[in-house]
Amino acid sequence: MTTDISITIKPQDEKNKLLIDSEIYKGLEKKGIPFKKEEITSVFIKKSIDARHGQLKIILRYKIYIGEKPNGDGESIPVWKKADGNKKVIIIGSGPAGLYASFRLLEDGIKPIIIERGRATDERKTDIKNLETEGKLNAESNFCFGEGGAGTFSDGKLYTRSNKRGDIGKIYRIFVEFGADEKILTDAHPHIGTDKLPGIISGMRKKIIELGGEFYFDTLCTGLVTNVISGEKTTEVTGVHLKNLKTGEELSLSGDAVILATGHSATDIYEMLAKISPESLEAKTFAVGVRVEHPRVLIDSIQFHGKTMPQAAEYRLITQVNERGVYSFCMCPGGYIVPCATAENQIVINGMSASGRNSKWSDSAIVVERRPEDIPEEFKRKAEEAGCPALAGLYWRTALEEETFKQGKGQFAPAQRLVDFLSHRASKELPETSYKPGVVPSRLDKWLPVEISDRLQKAFYDFDKNMHGFISDEALLIASETRTSTPVRIIRNKDTFECEGIKNLFPCGEGSGYSGGIGSSAMDGEKVAAKIALSYKI
């Protein structure tokens, strides 16, 4: 028989096998399960840290086999087939949704053709370096656009609460197959790190090509090849119109289906769909705010109650202010803040950590929930005039990013000490920051939308009650964090996953509004690809 056992130990006992075995035996006895010690095999599953109540504890979970050996069920990667070319699926975007959709198609020998507006990882590294060190933005190859998607160079966090959407273990095992540390299979909050993920993504691309898939980099999807089905008022997609961004060459590709895996920053895709089928888009809730950065030692001291731990401390904060959620997002222990604009007149920021999580800062987005009804009337009117009311939130988000740019200097981001933000005063000087382009003093408390700044101020006082010392003269706010998720959802049929109103078009991942983060996006891409593969067998 098998059972799961969770045990709680002190940090110094993490390597004490005799103690761990003893705690496992006690757990079996509490469950009333008869056993002989020589018949037990324990397999480590997951580790987490509990720092509540001033006492550090390590929680270890094991799968216990009694009288039998581990059979390895669910611990293998899929068998991929060489694509025969009889069926071809075009995938717009090479982020986690696009890559994992490709691998799922290859389980059935279906040829994936991946279109990526950005560059492959090696070239993308150069564009990102130019952005961070010289403020030179390549609007098509940056932290958001390029091989592997936004996560490749901005952290590689895998933790997701969307486990019911698919087999997250399968997602992790495939990452390990291409070079990720096996720790991601057992850590409570798995993380690859932006120093390792580019190489993993490159390995995935090479495997897909080896199996018959194709990649088009520096290639923008400019439109869909469509026709109206005879006798119906339904638009059908038969291919895509493309433009090579290096040569300017325009071409069209045909396919049996098109998967949209474009991410939450591809605003042109929403505008394209709004022209073809505005009813296929709907407004959704999203969130915007700032990044807060502390010295890592301060956050570690708060979370670990002054005790030393080998890893950087994490935190998760949430509160309600005036009927809207305010919460931490993409917390980066031992991390950095990075520039994530996708247009020349924007400042957008995000956070990341390398695999070691060993920088001297820890940062997190602190964002305010924004519902469709919260969008100012001027942006609703603009969306109505464009023929698609669902775009109102997107227009407002863009306006905030442009205002942030005006308040900064090039890619130097506007910033303010947290204590000054709360006291409504200018910061005379700013602390050292991980944000490489640099920061300039700015009155965030004055120019951020009042419905955002007021809620942030009240939330910070709530957070300081849970993490005393969070409000600190060393804490720095940097604006603006706007890409936590998309303000627009591409509506899809719950059974077929096709876009409503556009046949053979399958939206997935963060850009579709059905996932958030690497893990859930990868599962969503897999799910959509599996549905397409099944339809070819019927």
PyMOL commands that set and color helices and strands:
alter all, ss='L'
color gray80, all
select helices_A, chain A and resi 11-13+17-30+37-39+52-54+96-106+121-134+163-165+168-177+182-185+197-210+267-276+278-280+296-303+372-374+377-385+389-407+418-423+444-447+450-466+510-512+518-537
alter helices_A, ss='H'
color red, helices_A
select strands_A, chain A and resi 2-9+40-50+57-66+88-92+111-115+214-216+219-228+235-244+250-254+257-260+281-283+286-295+318-321+324-332+336-339+349-352+361-370+413-417+439-441+476-481+488-490+502-503+505-507
alter strands_A, ss='S'
color yellow, strands_A
deselect
rebuild
show_as cartoon
